[in-house]
């Protein structure tokens, strides 16, 4: 017979509280997404009067079709893809390079370099100095400012550094005996062994790039270069400026400014929702691996 480990009352209480809190948080995070999807395919009049609270009512794809036909939406979509793909590649290049160097125990003045990296998490120059810096560097209305200006996230560098430090030193020493260069050691040993970490950090960067709004709005003044999030912001502003429109919605209305906005939000969520299931297993492993050290 197998010996079963008895669970104490304190552990049972902890499990109940833990699962209860996790359920509450899950509902808090999932409900807005479900509501946006429901509102985008519901009757506009029912949305305006607040009748739609969870599931769709008066199902209709008219708002989705209208959103897909908005002038400039696909250009904004393409701009978001460019910023996300190129930005994530640049992010990972600098993050991997910095994390690999800082993970070396024999790095001279390592504490000093780590201090310079970490201090950027404590102190921020502020919005105006940043903008003046971009302006003086000629990066206004340029993808270069968005991509290179936000090329590194200190927190992600530290995460990746911790993973690299977990790679056995014996592997590197064996490679160096065989004559491998630092570039070969990094690409042939460290990167393959840190696949889950790289996927996790890449997801962090990609989501941040895709949802980037404030600085893209400030730096990309040309509407033809604006990403999807800035396009959505302009739709919301236009809806608020034309406040009378929401009062003229009837039961027979197929669309409304509000349901079209919800439809655009749905279109902006689709890429992330499609990608995430394929990298979920790597993400789950990446955020936990290395969290506990012996």
Buried (B, 14 or more C-beta within 10 A) or exposed (E): EEEEEEEEEEEEEEEEEEEEEEEEEEEEEEEEEEBBBBBBBBBBBBBBEEEBEEEBBBEBEBBBEBBBEBEEBEBBBEBBBBBBEBBBEBBBEBBBEBBBBBBBEEEEEBEEBBEEBEEEEEEEEEEEEBBEEBEEEEBBEBBBBBBBBBBBBBEBBBBBBBBBBBBEEEBBEEBEEEEBEEEEBBBBBBBEBBEBBBBBBBBBBBBBBBBBEEBBBBBBEEEEBBBBBBBBBBBBEEBEEEEEEBEEBEEEBEBBBBBBBBBBBBBBBEBBEEBEEEBEEBBEBBBEBBEEEE
